């Protein structure tokens, strides 16, 4: 009987295209070790994105293919995730204790961007990542209500803020610092300064991802934020209707100009689900988000229904992914989270933290 080679095992694994990466695990360097002992093969795979919900599925696919290699008698496959920091805009440096910032944006208001942001953050956490959420909408902060958080953040040193905690994620918002009904009558520079302070003066604790819920639009505030905040990738939220897609395209172009990669597009309110009979109807049109993704050659991350439960649960401070982790809507959010983080995992890594600082002293 001929000896099993590493090349044979790698070829068998390479035949499997991982559905979130859209690539095989060999070319993406996810295969960390292959140990062959006679007819026994042990494979260790390390994904660059959180995938708690599909680890067993991936292990099963790899095991099945390796088991089919002639001479293989027993297979063990271990799959885990390790999230790295990825590169940001050339002129900016990553923030301490935050590996990756994902900006969630929309060209216009009313498309459910904040709801997507909070559920995306919770979905990334459910998949095994350490996650924070920054509410960047200074004029209309909604995350305190959506996360069900009341009270003020602590400051242990009088200069920095401790993030608030809810549903297993860290959070910060101007809404924690002002009364809910107080209007913010500020001009652009004050808004951007406030946001930079919220971002940099919060003691984030070892985050894999910080999701930033950006204000709607593509004006001066959004552009300044995109230029001053070290973002690893952006997610564009739209509805299927043409008027929303027009504005979503502006959001896409804004990130393109400031060299922030767009991880993909989320189509919200794709179909309306009747709470009485369960009938589905695409009241805002159909397929607009997917067509936009194809037009700009970016990933279509997924679609979400217009469902009364999403609104009720976020209004009550218990978003869908936290309220009912196993329901279809939560699973859709988790799939979007896996898709977005997998796209980010394929991007260039940030190696700055690995290099020591060189200090020159005159003795």
C-alpha positions in Angstrom: 0.0 0.0 0.0 1.4 3.4 -1.0 2.1 6.0 1.6 -0.4 8.9 2.0 1.2 12.2 1.2 0.6 15.7 2.5 -0.1 16.8 -1.1 -3.0 14.3 -1.4 -4.6 15.6 1.8 -4.1 19.2 0.7 -5.7 18.5 -2.6 -8.7 16.8 -1.0 -9.2 19.8 1.4 -8.7 22.3 -1.5 -11.7 20.7 -3.3 -14.0 22.2 -0.6 -14.9 25.9 -1.2 -15.8 27.4 2.2 -19.1 29.3 1.6 -18.3 32.4 3.5 -14.7 32.9 2.2 -15.8 31.8 -1.3 -12.4 30.2 -1.5 -10.7 26.9 -0.4 -9.1 26.6 3.0 -5.6 25.7 1.6 -5.1 28.9 -0.6 -6.4 31.1 2.3 -3.8 29.5 4.6 -6.4 28.3 7.0 -4.9 24.8 7.2 -2.3 25.1 10.0 -1.2 21.5 10.3 -1.6 18.1 8.7 -0.3 15.1 10.7 -0.2 11.7 8.9 0.5 8.6 11.0 0.0 5.5 8.8 -3.7 5.5 7.8 -4.5 8.1 10.4 -4.8 11.8 9.4 -5.2 14.8 11.8 -6.0 18.2 10.3 -6.0 21.5 12.2 -7.8 24.5 10.6 -7.8 28.0 11.9 -10.3 30.4 10.4 -9.7 34.2 10.4 -13.3 35.0 11.2 -15.7 34.0 14.0 -17.8 31.0 12.9 -19.1 29.2 16.0 -22.4 28.4 14.3 -20.7 26.5 11.4 -17.5 25.0 12.9 -19.0 21.4 13.0 -20.3 21.8 9.4 -16.9 22.9 8.1 -15.1 20.1 10.1 -17.6 17.6 8.6 -17.0 18.7 5.0 -13.2 18.5 5.4 -13.4 15.1 7.1 -15.6 13.7 4.4 -13.1 14.7 1.7 -10.0 13.6 3.5 -11.6 10.2 4.3 -12.1 9.6 0.6 -8.3 9.7 0.0 -7.1 6.2 -0.8 -5.4 4.6 2.3 -7.0 6.9 4.9 -8.5 4.9 7.7 -9.3 7.5 10.3 -9.6 11.3 10.2 -9.8 13.9 12.9 -10.4 17.6 12.1 -10.2 20.5 14.5 -11.6 23.8 13.4 -11.1 27.0 15.4 -11.1 30.8 14.8 -8.4 33.4 15.5 -9.2 37.0 14.5 -6.3 39.2 13.4 -6.1 43.0 13.0 -6.4 44.1 9.5 -5.0 47.2 7.7 -6.7 50.6 7.8 -6.4 53.8 5.8 -2.8 54.5 5.1 -2.7 57.8 7.0 -4.2 56.4 10.2 -3.2 54.0 13.0 -5.4 51.4 14.6 -6.9 52.1 18.0 -5.4 50.4 21.1 -7.4 47.3 22.2 -9.5 47.3 18.9 -8.3 44.9 16.2 -10.9 45.9 13.5 -13.4 48.7 13.1 -16.4 47.9 10.8 -18.4 51.0 9.8 -22.1 50.4 9.1 -23.4 53.1 6.7 -26.4 54.0 4.5 -26.8 56.8 2.1 -30.1 57.8 3.6 -32.1 57.5 6.8 -35.0 55.1 7.4 -33.4 52.0 6.0 -32.9 50.3 9.4 -29.1 50.9 9.6 -29.1 51.1 13.4 -31.1 48.0 13.8 -28.7 46.1 11.5 -25.7 47.6 13.4 -26.8 46.4 16.8 -27.9 42.9 15.6 -24.6 42.6 13.5 -22.6 43.4 16.7 -24.6 40.8 18.7 -24.3 38.3 15.8 -20.5 38.6 15.7 -20.5 38.1 19.5 -22.7 35.0 19.1 -20.2 33.6 16.6 -17.5 33.9 19.2 -15.9 37.3 18.8 -15.3 40.0 21.4 -17.4 43.0 20.1 -18.0 46.6 20.8 -20.7 49.0 19.4 -20.1 52.7 19.0 -23.2 54.9 18.2 -21.8 57.6 15.9 -25.1 59.3 15.3 -24.6 62.3 17.6 -27.8 64.0 16.5 -30.1 61.0 16.9 -28.4 58.3 19.1 -30.6 55.2 19.2 -28.3 52.5 20.6 -29.0 53.2 24.3 -32.7 52.4 23.7 -32.0 49.5 21.4 -29.6 47.9 23.9 -31.8 48.6 26.9 -29.0 50.5 28.7 -29.7 53.2 31.2 -27.4 55.3 33.4 -24.1 57.0 32.8 -20.7 55.5 32.0 -18.1 55.5 34.7 -14.8 57.3 34.5 -12.2 55.8 36.8 -9.5 58.4 36.1 -11.6 61.5 35.3 -10.4 61.5 31.7 -11.5 58.3 30.0 -14.8 56.4 30.0 -15.6 52.8 30.7 -17.8 51.3 28.0 -21.4 50.3 29.0 -22.2 46.6 28.8 -25.3 44.8 27.4 -26.1 41.4 26.0 -22.3 40.5 26.1 -21.0 43.5 24.1 -19.4 46.8 25.0 -21.1 50.0 24.0 -20.6 53.7 23.9 -23.0 56.5 22.7 -23.5 60.2 23.2 -26.9 59.1 24.4 -25.4 57.8 27.6 -24.1 61.3 28.4 -27.2 63.4 27.7 -30.9 63.2 28.4 -32.9 61.2 25.9 -35.0 64.3 24.9 -32.1 66.8 24.7 -31.5 67.9 21.1 -27.9 68.2 20.0 -27.7 71.6 18.3 -24.1 71.3 17.1 -22.2 72.3 14.0 -20.1 69.8 12.0 -16.7 70.3 13.8 -18.2 69.8 17.2 -19.9 66.6 16.1 -16.7 65.1 14.7 -14.7 66.1 17.7 -17.3 64.5 20.0 -17.2 61.3 18.0 -13.4 61.2 18.0 -13.5 61.6 21.8 -16.1 58.8 22.2 -14.0 56.5 20.1 -10.5 57.3 21.5 -11.4 58.1 25.2 -13.4 54.9 25.8 -11.5 52.1 27.5 -12.4 49.4 25.0 -11.3 46.0 26.3 -9.6 43.6 23.9 -12.1 43.9 21.0 -11.9 41.8 17.8 -14.5 44.1 16.2 -15.8 47.5 17.0 -19.0 48.1 15.0 -19.7 51.8 14.3 -23.3 52.8 13.6 -22.6 55.8 11.3 -25.2 58.7 10.9 -27.1 58.5 7.7 -26.0 60.4 4.6 -22.7 61.2 2.9 -22.1 64.8 4.0 -19.2 66.5 5.7 -19.6 64.7 9.0 -19.6 61.2 7.4 -16.6 62.1 5.1 -14.6 63.5 8.1 -15.3 60.4 10.1 -14.3 58.1 7.2 -11.0 60.1 7.0 -10.3 60.2 10.7 -11.5 56.9 12.0 -9.2 53.9 11.3 -11.7 51.6 9.5 -10.9 48.1 8.3 -14.1 47.7 6.3 -17.6 49.1 5.7 -21.0 47.5 5.4 -23.6 49.3 3.3 -27.3 48.9 4.3 -30.1 49.6 1.8 -33.6 48.6 1.1 -34.6 47.2 -2.3 -36.4 50.3 -3.6 -34.7 52.5 -6.2 -34.6 55.7 -4.1 -32.7 54.0 -1.3 -30.3 52.3 -3.8 -29.4 55.7 -5.3 -28.3 56.9 -1.9 -26.6 53.6 -1.0 -24.4 54.1 -4.1 -23.3 57.5 -2.8 -22.3 55.8 0.4 -20.3 53.2 -1.5 -18.5 55.9 -3.5 -17.7 57.8 -0.3 -15.8 54.8 1.1 -14.1 54.2 -2.3 -12.7 57.8 -2.2 -11.2 57.4 1.3 -9.9 53.9 0.5 -12.0 52.0 2.9 -12.9 48.6 1.5 -16.6 47.8 1.3 -17.1 44.3 2.8 -20.6 44.1 1.2 -24.2 45.1 1.0 -27.1 44.2 3.3 -30.6 44.4 1.9 -32.9 45.3 4.7 -36.8 45.1 4.6 -36.5 42.7 1.6 -39.9 41.2 2.1 -42.8 42.0 4.4 -44.0 39.1 6.5 -47.6 39.3 7.6 -47.9 38.7 11.3 -51.3 37.2 10.9 -50.9 34.7 8.0 -47.1 34.7 7.3 -47.6 35.8 3.7 -44.4 37.3 2.2 -44.5 40.3 -0.1 -41.7 42.4 -1.5 -43.4 45.7 -0.9 -40.2 47.8 -1.5 -39.3 45.9 -4.7 -37.0 42.8 -5.1 -33.4 42.1 -5.7 -32.1 45.7 -5.6 -29.3 45.0 -3.1 -28.1 42.0 -5.0 -28.0 43.9 -8.3 -26.1 46.7 -6.7 -23.5 44.3 -5.3 -23.1 42.7 -8.7 -22.7 46.2 -10.3 -19.9 47.2 -8.0 -18.3 43.7 -7.7 -18.8 43.5 -3.9 -20.3 40.8 -1.8 -24.0 40.6 -1.2 -23.9 39.8 2.5 -27.6 38.8 2.9 -31.1 40.1 3.2 -33.5 40.7 6.1 -37.3 40.8 6.2 -39.5 43.6 7.3 -40.8 41.9 10.3 -42.7 43.4 13.3 -40.6 41.3 15.7 -37.4 43.1 14.8 -39.0 46.5 15.5 -40.6 45.4 18.7 -37.5 43.7 20.1 -35.1 46.6 19.4 -37.6 49.1 20.8 -37.8 47.1 24.0 -34.0 47.0 24.4 -33.7 43.3 23.6 -32.6 43.0 19.9 -33.6 39.9 17.9 -30.3 38.1 18.0 -30.3 38.4 21.9 -34.0 37.9 22.3 -34.4 34.7 20.2 -30.9 33.4 19.1 -32.3 30.4 17.3 -35.1 32.1 15.2 -34.7 32.5 11.4 -34.1 36.2 11.6 -31.2 35.7 14.1 -29.7 33.1 11.9 -29.9 35.5 8.9 -28.0 38.1 11.0 -25.4 35.5 12.0 -24.9 34.5 8.4 -24.4 38.2 7.5 -21.9 38.5 10.3 -20.0 35.5 9.1 -20.0 36.7 5.5 -18.8 40.2 6.4 -16.0 39.0 8.8 -14.9 36.4 6.3 -14.5 39.1 3.6 -12.5 41.1 6.1 -10.3 38.0 6.9 -9.2 37.9 3.3 -7.8 41.5 3.4 -4.2 42.5 4.3 -3.3 42.2 7.9 -1.9 45.0 10.1 1.5 44.0 11.3 2.4 47.2 13.0 1.7 45.8 16.5 4.2 43.0 15.8 7.2 45.3 15.3 9.0 46.8 18.3 9.5 50.5 18.7 13.1 51.5 17.9 14.5 54.0 20.4 17.8 55.8 19.6 19.6 57.0 22.7 22.8 59.1 22.8 25.0 57.6 25.5 
